[in-house]
Amino acid sequence: MKVIDKIRKKERRHKHIIKKLWGTAERPRLIVFRSNKFIYVQLVNDDENKVISGMSTLSKEFKEANKGGSAKDIKAAELLGSIFAKKCKSIKVKTVVFDRNGYKYHGRIKALADSLRKGGIKF
């Protein structure tokens, strides 16, 4: 399968998903982006077009908790999810709309979502 075909399939999935998702102040949209090296997570209020909070495997909190481990595997996604769940609770966000950004729900995306649920965030 060519790389271009994979990109087109991801864009098609993302368009199909994004039609139904909308973040508000009470229930913001949690956007996940993953690259080959890092994972990024953001909370967005679509009513005001503002980013409420964000974190990645490059952030200071993650690096302190990870202690030199890899930033691109499933364990890193789980750790990022647990840290971000604590951050969400500190800003009083308990429920979110999960936007997987066109990625298939497996691997790092699933590990991140499961650890956010364990941390008390409801989807």
N, C-alpha and C positions, 0 to 999 in steps of 0.2 A: 504494500500500500504506500502510495506516495505521501510525502509530508503535506503537500498542498491539499490532498483529499482529507487528511486528518484535521487540518485547520478549518476547512469548510464544514466538516461535520460538527466540530466544536462550536463554530459560529452559529450554525443552524440550531443546535441544542440550546445555546444561550438565548437566541431570539425567541424560541418557543417557551423557555422558562421565564424570561424577564417580562413577558406580557402579563403574567399573573402576579408578579411580586411588586409590593409597594411598601416602603418603610415609613412609619409615622414616629412621632415623639414617644408614644407609649410602647410601640413595637417596631424598633428600627430594623433595617435590613442589614444582615451580616453578610458581607461580601468576602469570598475567599479567592485569592489568586495564588497560583503555585507556578514557580519557575523550576528549572532543573536543579537549582541550588537552594532556593529559599521559599518560604510560605508567608503570605501576607494576609492579614485579616483586618477588616474595617467595619465599623458600625455607621450606617448612613441614615439620616432623616430625609426622606425624599420630598416631604412637604415643604421643607425649608431649603433643600439642596445643600445640606451641611453634613460634614463628617463629624460624628460625635466623638469617636475614639478609634484608634488603630494600633496595631502591633504587628511585628514580623519576627522572623527568626534572626534578624539583624539587630533587634532592639536590645537595649542594655539589660532589661529585666530577664529576657530569655537567656542571654549569654551568661549572666550570673548564675542562673539556675541550671544551665546545661553543662557548665564546667568543661568546656573544650570538646564536647561531643559533636557529632555531625548535626548539621542544620537542615538536612534534606531527606531524612528517613522517616519512618512511621513513628518512631519514638519521639522525634523532634516535634512532629505534628501533635502527638498526644500531650507533650509538655506545653507546647504553645497554647493548646486548647484549655488546659487547666489554669495556666497563668492568665489567659484572657478572660476566663470565666470569673476569676477573682476580681479582675479589673472591671468587668461589667457589673458585678454585684456592688462594687464600691461607688459606681456612678448610678446605682439603683435601676439597672436594666435587668429584668427577669425573663422577659419573653422577646424573641427575635424572629424575623423571617429569614430563613437560611437561603442564601443565593450562592449556589455552588459554581456559578459563572460558566456553565457549560461543560464542566468537568464531570466525568462519570463518578458515581457515588461508590467509590472503592478506594482502597489504599490509603494515601495520606489524607484525602478529603473525608473519608469515613472515620478514620482515627481521630481527626480533629473534631468532627461532629460528635462522636461518642464521648470524648473527653469533656466537651462543652456541656453535654447533657449530664455527665457525672458531676460536674461542677455546679449544677443547679440551674442551668439556662434551659428554658423551654422553647421548642421550635413550633 
